[in-house]
Amino acid sequence: MIDPRPILALVPRHVLELCQRLADHGFRGWLVGGSVRDAVASQLGLREKLPADWDVATSATPEQVQSIFRRVVPTGIAHGTVTVLCPNDKIEVTTLRGETTYSDGRHPDSITFVRDIEADLARRDFTVNAIAFDPLDSTLIDPFAGLADLAARILRAVGDPALRFGEDGLRVLRAARFAATLEFDIEPVTLAAIRPSLGSYRKVSPERIRDEWNKALVARAPSRAFRIMLEHGLLEVTAPELVLMHDCTQNRHHAYDVWEHTLQVLDRTPASPTDLRLAALLHDIGKPATRAIHPTTGDYTFYHHEQAGAKLSEILLGRLRYPNETRARVMELVRHHLVVYDTNWTDAAMRRWLKRVSVELWREIVALAHADVMGKGRDVPDEVERLCQLTNHAERIIAEGAALAIRDLAIGGSDLIAGLGITPGPLVGRLLRQLLDDVVEQPENNQRERLLDRAHELLASYQSDG
C-alpha cells in the first residue's frame, strides 16, 4: 500500500494552489504522468530522481482554464492543453479527454472531452504512466495496476499493446527508452507487440526519434534501450548502419563482436555531454564497411574505419535532424577516437596531436578512448596506463601556454594585412595556418615580430611559386 503523504510533500506550493483554484471554481485537478510516477518511485526507493515538471489533468475545458487564470498560453489548445504561467514555472493543464483513431500514427483524428479521470488515463501509453494523484484529498487513482507494475519494475502497455502502439508509433521507442531510464523489464506481451507495430513507427518524425534517443542516452545503462531497438526492429527503420554492426566480427584483441563492444563502450562513456555518448554509439559504425583480412595474420582489420565512421555519423545524425553543431562534434570525436600514445612522444608531437584534435575536444576524446579500451572485454592495464600518461602530458603542455590554435598566435589577420600590405582573403588564412604549424614545432617563435618576419618569408615563397 502506497502512503500518499510523502507524495503530497513533494508537490510544489504553486501547483497545489493551482489545483485549489480549479476546485474553487467547481472543477477537479489531478496530477498525472511522469511526475506522479517518479514521486511514487522515489517513495519506493526505486530511483533518486524527484519530479521536476508537474502536469495537471482537469475537468475544466481549455476556455474555462483561460477564464480562471490570468496568464495562460494556448500551447496545444486543439488537443485540450494550455500552459498556466506561474512565478518561475510553467504548468501544462490538459482537459480530460478521450481519443479516436490515429490515421497518421501520431495525432488522434479527433478528441472528445470527458469528465472521468479513469477514461483519460485509459488513453495513456504504459500503466506506470497511467496513475493520477489528487493533491487536495491525497488520493491515488490507479485503474490499471500501475502501482503494482511500478513496484515490480515492469513496463506494461495500458490495455492492448497493439492498439496503444498503433495509436502513436513513438510508443515503441518510448518502451525501449523507459526500459533504460527506469531500468524496468518490458512485460512479454507488450514486448512482443513492438515489431508488429513498426508500420506505425515508420510514420514518426525524425525529430521525435532524436529526442527519445537523447533521453535514452542519459540512462545509467543506455545499452538497454539500444539492445531492444536492435532486437525488435526499430534500428532497421531508423539506423540500418547500426544493424550491420551486429554481425560484424571483431579481431582477436576483443572479446565481443562490434555491436556488443559498442554497447559496452556506450555504458562506460560519461553521460555528459550527450554528444560524447552519441559518439560512443557511433564510434565503430565504419567497421562493417572497412573490414578486411590481414594477409599475414589472417585476423580481421578495419583500416581507416574512424574516417569512414565520421562520414557515416554525419549521414545518420543528419537523417535524425541533429543540430549542425552536434553533428560536427560527434564527427570529430569519431574521427579521432583511436588514440595511440607511447612515452616516446616528444612535446612537439603532443602539441601536434592537441592541435589536430583541438583543445576543446581532447578530454572527451580521451574519455571515449578509455571507454573503448575498457569495452574490449579483456585485461587492458597497459592501454589504460598509456591514456593516463597522455592525459598528464597534455595537461602539462596546455599549462605551459603553447599555441595550439590560430587564436593563440601573437598576431592575427589584421596584423598580417597591415604588416604585409595584403588584402583580406584566403591568403591571410593560409599564412595563419602555416604560422601556427611553425609555432607548434617551435613555441618560442610565437612573438609578434618573429611571426611577421616569417610571414614575409612565406609570402615571398608563395609569390615565387606562382
C-alpha positions in Angstrom: 0.0 0.0 0.0 1.4 3.4 -1.0 1.3 6.1 1.5 0.3 9.3 -0.4 1.5 11.7 2.2 5.2 11.7 1.1 4.0 12.3 -2.4 2.0 15.3 -1.3 5.1 16.7 0.4 6.9 16.7 -3.0 4.2 18.8 -4.7 5.3 22.5 -5.0 3.0 25.0 -3.3 2.1 26.8 -6.5 0.9 23.5 -8.1 -1.3 22.9 -5.0 -2.7 26.4 -5.3 -3.5 25.9 -9.0 -5.5 22.7 -8.2 -7.2 24.5 -5.3 -8.2 27.4 -7.6 -9.7 24.9 -10.1 -11.7 23.4 -7.2 -12.8 26.9 -6.0 -14.4 27.2 -9.5 -16.1 23.8 -9.3 -13.6 21.8 -11.3 -11.2 18.9 -10.4 -7.5 18.8 -10.9 -5.3 15.7 -10.8 -1.5 15.4 -11.2 -0.7 12.9 -13.9 2.1 11.4 -15.9 5.8 11.1 -15.2 5.7 13.4 -12.2 3.4 11.0 -10.3 5.4 8.0 -11.5 8.7 9.5 -10.3 7.2 10.6 -7.0 5.9 7.1 -6.2 9.2 5.5 -7.5 11.2 7.8 -5.1 9.0 6.7 -2.2 9.5 3.1 -3.1 13.3 3.6 -3.3 13.4 2.7 -7.0 15.1 5.9 -8.1 16.6 9.0 -6.7 15.2 11.4 -9.3 12.5 13.6 -8.0 9.7 15.1 -10.2 10.7 18.3 -11.9 7.6 19.1 -14.1 4.1 18.6 -12.8 1.3 18.2 -15.3 -2.3 18.7 -14.4 -5.4 17.0 -15.9 -8.6 18.8 -15.2 -12.4 18.5 -15.8 -12.3 22.2 -16.9 -12.2 22.9 -20.7 -9.4 25.0 -22.1 -11.6 28.0 -22.3 -12.6 27.6 -18.7 -9.0 27.3 -17.6 -8.2 30.5 -19.5 -11.0 32.3 -17.7 -9.8 31.2 -14.3 -6.1 32.1 -14.6 -4.7 35.4 -15.7 -1.6 34.2 -17.5 -2.4 31.3 -19.9 -0.7 30.4 -23.1 -2.8 28.2 -25.6 0.2 25.9 -26.3 -1.9 22.9 -27.5 -5.4 24.1 -27.3 -6.5 21.9 -30.3 -5.7 18.9 -28.1 -7.0 20.4 -24.9 -3.8 21.7 -23.5 -2.9 25.2 -22.2 0.0 26.3 -20.2 -0.6 28.3 -17.0 2.3 30.7 -16.2 3.3 30.8 -12.6 6.2 32.7 -11.0 9.3 30.8 -12.1 7.3 27.9 -13.5 5.0 26.8 -16.3 2.4 24.1 -15.7 0.7 22.3 -18.6 -3.0 21.9 -17.9 -4.9 19.4 -20.1 -8.6 18.8 -20.2 -9.6 15.2 -19.5 -10.1 13.6 -22.9 -10.8 10.5 -24.9 -9.4 9.8 -28.4 -10.5 8.1 -31.6 -8.3 6.6 -34.3 -4.8 7.8 -35.2 -4.6 7.7 -39.0 -1.1 9.3 -39.1 0.3 7.1 -36.2 0.9 10.2 -34.2 -2.1 12.5 -33.7 -5.7 11.5 -32.8 -8.1 12.1 -35.7 -10.3 13.8 -33.1 -10.6 14.2 -29.4 -13.5 14.3 -27.0 -13.5 15.9 -23.6 -14.6 13.6 -20.8 -15.4 14.1 -17.1 -13.9 10.8 -15.9 -10.3 10.7 -14.9 -10.2 6.9 -15.5 -11.3 7.4 -19.1 -8.4 9.9 -19.5 -5.9 7.5 -18.0 -7.1 4.7 -20.4 -5.6 6.6 -23.4 -2.1 6.7 -21.9 0.8 4.5 -23.0 2.0 2.5 -20.0 0.4 1.6 -16.7 3.2 3.3 -14.7 2.3 6.5 -16.5 -1.5 6.0 -16.0 -1.6 6.9 -12.4 -3.2 10.1 -11.1 -2.9 11.9 -7.8 -5.4 14.2 -6.3 -3.4 16.6 -4.2 -6.4 18.1 -2.4 -7.6 14.9 -0.9 -4.3 12.9 -1.2 -5.7 10.0 -3.2 -4.1 8.0 -5.9 -6.2 6.8 -8.8 -4.7 3.6 -10.3 -7.3 1.8 -12.6 -4.7 -0.2 -14.5 -2.5 -1.5 -11.6 0.3 0.8 -12.4 1.5 1.0 -8.8 2.0 -2.8 -8.8 3.9 -2.7 -12.0 6.0 0.2 -10.7 6.9 -1.8 -7.6 7.7 -4.8 -9.7 9.8 -2.7 -12.1 7.6 -3.8 -15.1 6.7 -1.7 -18.1 3.3 -2.8 -19.4 1.1 -1.2 -22.0 -2.3 0.1 -20.9 -4.9 -2.4 -22.3 -4.0 -3.9 -25.7 -0.4 -3.0 -26.6 -1.0 -3.4 -30.3 -3.7 -0.7 -30.0 -1.6 1.6 -27.9 1.4 1.3 -30.3 -0.8 1.7 -33.3 -2.2 5.0 -31.9 1.2 6.6 -31.7 4.2 4.9 -33.3 6.6 6.7 -31.0 5.4 4.5 -28.1 7.5 1.5 -29.2 10.6 3.7 -28.9 9.4 5.1 -25.6 9.2 1.5 -24.4 12.9 1.0 -25.2 13.8 4.3 -23.6 11.8 3.7 -20.4 13.4 0.2 -20.1 16.8 2.0 -19.9 15.9 5.2 -17.9 13.6 3.5 -15.4 15.7 0.2 -15.5 12.5 -1.8 -15.9 11.7 -5.0 -17.8 9.2 -4.8 -20.6 6.2 -7.2 -20.0 6.4 -10.0 -22.6 3.1 -9.3 -24.3 4.0 -5.6 -24.6 7.5 -6.5 -25.9 6.1 -8.9 -28.5 3.8 -6.1 -29.9 6.8 -3.9 -30.8 7.9 -5.5 -34.1 4.3 -5.9 -35.5 3.9 -2.1 -34.8 6.8 -1.0 -36.9 4.4 0.2 -39.6 3.2 2.9 -37.2 6.7 3.6 -36.1 7.8 4.4 -39.6 5.4 7.4 -39.5 7.2 9.0 -36.6 9.2 12.2 -37.4 13.0 12.1 -37.2 12.9 14.9 -34.6 10.7 12.9 -32.2 13.0 9.9 -32.6 16.1 12.1 -32.0 14.6 13.4 -28.7 13.9 9.9 -27.5 17.5 8.9 -28.3 18.8 11.8 -26.3 16.7 10.8 -23.3 17.8 7.2 -23.6 21.5 8.2 -23.8 21.5 9.7 -20.3 20.4 6.5 -18.7 22.8 4.7 -16.4 23.0 1.9 -19.0 21.7 3.2 -22.3 22.6 -0.1 -23.9 19.3 -1.5 -22.5 17.4 0.8 -24.9 19.6 0.2 -28.0 19.6 -3.5 -27.4 15.8 -3.5 -27.5 15.8 -1.3 -30.6 18.0 -3.8 -32.4 16.3 -6.9 -31.3 12.8 -5.7 -32.1 13.5 -4.0 -35.4 13.5 -0.3 -34.6 17.0 0.2 -35.8 16.2 -1.4 -39.1 13.9 1.5 -39.6 15.9 4.3 -38.0 19.6 3.4 -38.3 20.3 0.4 -40.6 24.0 1.3 -40.3 24.0 0.2 -36.7 22.3 -3.1 -37.6 25.3 -4.0 -39.8 27.5 -3.9 -36.8 25.6 -6.7 -35.1 27.1 -9.4 -37.4 30.5 -7.8 -37.9 33.1 -9.9 -36.0 35.9 -8.1 -34.1 39.5 -9.2 -34.2 41.3 -11.4 -31.6 42.0 -8.4 -29.4 38.3 -8.1 -28.5 36.0 -10.4 -26.5 32.9 -9.2 -28.4 31.6 -8.6 -31.9 31.4 -5.0 -33.0 27.8 -4.4 -31.8 28.3 -5.9 -28.3 31.6 -4.0 -28.0 29.8 -0.8 -28.9 27.2 -1.3 -26.2 29.9 -2.0 -23.7 31.6 1.3 -24.7 28.4 3.2 -24.6 27.7 2.2 -21.0 31.2 3.1 -19.9 31.2 6.5 -21.5 30.3 9.5 -19.3 26.7 10.6 -19.6 27.5 14.2 -20.1 27.8 15.7 -22.6 25.2 13.8 -24.7 27.5 14.3 -27.7 30.0 12.0 -26.1 27.6 9.1 -25.7 26.4 9.6 -29.3 30.0 9.3 -30.4 30.4 6.2 -28.3 27.3 4.7 -30.1 28.7 5.6 -33.5 32.5 5.2 -32.9 32.8 1.9 -34.8 30.0 2.5 -37.3 32.6 2.4 -40.1 33.9 -1.1 -39.3 31.5 -3.1 -41.4 32.4 -1.1 -44.5 36.2 -1.4 -43.9 36.5 -5.0 -42.6 39.2 -7.0 -44.3 41.5 -9.9 -43.7 45.2 -9.2 -42.8 47.3 -11.0 -45.4 49.8 -12.2 -42.9 48.0 -12.8 -39.6 44.6 -13.8 -41.1 43.0 -11.6 -38.5 40.3 -9.0 -39.2 41.4 -5.5 -39.9 39.4 -2.2 -40.1 41.9 0.2 -41.6 40.6 3.8 -41.6 37.3 2.8 -40.0 37.4 6.0 -38.0 37.4 8.1 -41.2 34.5 6.1 -42.7 32.7 6.2 -39.4 32.9 10.0 -39.3 31.2 10.2 -42.7 28.5 7.7 -41.8 27.9 9.5 -38.5 27.2 12.7 -40.4 24.7 11.0 -42.6 22.9 9.2 -39.7 22.7 12.3 -37.5 21.6 14.4 -40.4 18.8 12.0 -41.0 17.7 12.4 -37.4 17.8 16.1 -37.7 20.6 16.7 -35.1 21.8 20.3 -34.9 24.8 21.1 -37.1 27.0 21.7 -34.0 26.2 18.3 -32.6 26.9 16.6 -35.9 30.2 18.4 -36.2 31.4 17.5 -32.7 30.3 13.8 -33.0 32.1 13.5 -36.3 35.3 14.9 -34.8 35.0 12.5 -31.8 34.5 9.5 -34.1 37.3 10.6 -36.4 39.8 10.9 -33.6 38.7 8.1 -31.2 41.7 6.0 -31.9 44.4 7.3 -29.6 47.9 5.7 -30.0 50.3 7.1 -27.4 53.6 6.0 -26.0 56.2 7.6 -23.8 58.4 8.4 -26.9 56.1 11.2 -27.8 58.0 14.5 -27.8 56.4 17.7 -26.6 56.2 18.7 -30.2 54.3 15.5 -31.0 51.9 16.2 -28.2 51.3 19.8 -29.5 50.6 18.4 -32.9 48.1 16.0 -31.6 46.4 18.7 -29.5 46.2 21.0 -32.5 44.7 18.3 -34.6 42.0 17.2 -32.2 41.5 20.7 -30.6 41.9 21.8 -27.0 38.1 21.8 -26.7 37.7 18.1 -27.5 40.8 16.4 -26.4 39.4 15.4 -22.9 36.3 13.9 -24.5 38.4 12.0 -27.0 40.5 10.6 -24.2 37.3 9.7 -22.3 35.9 7.9 -25.4 39.3 6.2 -25.9 39.2 5.0 -22.3 35.7 3.6 -22.7 36.8 2.0 -26.0 39.6 0.2 -24.2 37.5 -0.9 -21.3 34.8 -2.2 -23.7 37.1 -4.8 -25.2 36.2 -7.3 -22.6 39.7 -8.3 -21.6 42.5 -7.0 -19.3 44.0 -3.8 -20.7 46.1 -2.2 -17.9 48.9 -1.2 -20.2 46.4 0.7 -22.5 44.8 2.4 -19.6 48.1 3.5 -18.2 49.1 5.0 -21.6 46.0 7.0 -21.6 46.8 8.3 -18.1 50.3 9.2 -19.3 48.8 11.0 -22.3 46.5 13.0 -20.1 49.3 14.1 -17.9 51.4 15.1 -20.9 48.6 17.0 -22.5 47.8 18.9 -19.3 51.4 19.9 -18.9 51.6 21.2 -22.5 48.4 23.2 -22.1 49.6 24.6 -18.7 52.8 25.8 -20.4 50.6 28.0 -22.7 51.5 26.5 -26.0 49.8 28.0 -29.1 47.5 25.2 -30.3 45.0 27.2 -32.4 45.2 30.3 -34.6 43.6 32.4 -31.8 46.7 31.6 -29.7 49.1 33.3 -32.1 50.7 36.6 -31.1 49.3 38.1 -34.3 46.1 38.0 -36.1 44.7 38.5 -39.6 44.6 42.3 -39.3 48.3 42.4 -38.3 49.2 40.5 -41.5 47.1 42.7 -43.6 48.7 45.8 -42.2 52.2 44.5 -41.9 52.4 42.8 -45.4 50.2 45.2 -47.3 47.9 42.4 -48.5 44.1 42.4 -48.8 41.7 40.3 -46.8 41.1 36.8 -48.3 42.2 33.2 -48.4 45.8 34.2 -48.4 45.5 35.5 -44.8 44.1 32.2 -43.6 46.8 30.3 -45.4 49.5 32.3 -43.8 48.0 32.0 -40.3 47.7 28.2 -40.6 51.4 27.9 -41.7 52.5 30.2 -38.8 50.6 28.0 -36.4 52.3 24.9 -37.8 55.6 26.6 -37.3 54.9 27.7 -33.7 53.6 24.2 -32.8 57.1 23.0 -33.7 58.9 25.9 -32.1 56.8 27.6 -29.4 59.5 30.3 -28.7 58.7 31.8 -32.1 55.3 32.9 -31.0 56.3 36.5 -30.9 54.8 39.3 -33.0 58.0 40.4 -34.8 59.2 36.9 -35.4 55.9 35.9 -36.8 55.7 39.0 -39.1 59.2 38.2 -40.4 58.2 34.6 -41.0 55.1 35.8 -42.8 57.2 37.9 -45.1 59.3 34.8 -45.9 56.2 32.8 -46.6 54.6 35.4 -48.8 57.7 35.7 -50.9 57.8 31.9 -51.3 54.2 31.8 -52.3 54.7 34.5 -54.9 57.8 32.8 -56.3 55.9 29.6 -56.7 53.3 31.5 -58.7 
